Amino acid sequence: MTRSLRQWFRDYLTERRIRRSRLVTKNGHCNVEYGSIRYGNIFAYMQDTWSTFVEVGWFSFMFFYVASFIFSWFIFTLIWYWVARDNGDLWWQNQPENHTACILNMNDLVTSYLYSVETQLTIGFGYRVITAQCPSAITVIMVQVLVGAVITCFWCGVLVHKISMPRQRAKTVTFSENAVISAKQNALCLQIRVANLRKSLLVGSQLYGKLIRTRVTPEGKTIIMEQVNVDFMVDAGKDNLFFVCPLTFYHVIDRSSPFFQMAVDILPRQDFELVVFLDGTAESTNFSQHVRTSYIPQEIIWGHKFLPIISRSKQGKYQVDFSNFSRIEPVPTAHCAYCYHDVNCHHHHSADGIDNRGFEAIEMEQSSSTKM
């Protein structure tokens, strides 16, 4: 019991460390921290107010939404209080017998706030009303109604845009938990599986990858986050995909591939991250979609393939079994890409181990006694 808890805690810490060290998380979030930003760059966010409020979280959105209304109500409360004070409508001011108030039944700061809320929200209870005696009050009520309409339209637009963001539609596109390396199409290939969980298609879909790594040049210069293109394709090509069911994309590991120098025993010790992108257009909304995920060396399984998930029923309907979406099984696979193309070095890797073709078994004679 204690050992299992200790192992679980150790695995949890390892997974957390890997999650914090990777550039792109499995759900597509970029794990990048910005430091030493000048104040001028911070204020640049406010110059693009629309994008800033669209990209904030829901908690921040609700905070700014409520704060904008309360702030505008308070500002116009002070303005209405000033109008009433200037006309002598407040309760502590000496009012003549023939005095006509600008706003009836508004005589202190609290009633000014209530009238400000009623005016901006166009409630109009009828107890506090404006009269035709004060041109300044008529001007203020016109300005507040227009300001309230602008604030309402702005936040309604932000809310609709946040709800209909392509990011929400992208959550219905899922990638396999692991990538696999095995033989396919007479070549050694790295394969991943992608599925669209909605019945509406992604038009013009295209999948591509970037290998993010740190490399030291022969001159001794360290290149951090070097990006290498990784092309993916399906059996029908790589453009204009018919994304009606889960597809298995593969990358051919040839001499131009960044995986060509890797082998089954050195792959887990490599330091890189494979970021995969999927671009497309939603058929129902015509919005552009952009989905991404990443695979680290420990998530690339050598010598395995994906289990089949598409079948056909007796009624002739195609069925997709998502229980096998990320399940894999071991298959005989070459030890490395170079060995796959070299006949003399073509040995396979399996779950039982790696065969050594150069090993020669000899018989040992068993003696009856041992000399000291």
Disulfide bonds with the S-S distance in Angstrom:
Cys102-Cys134 1.63
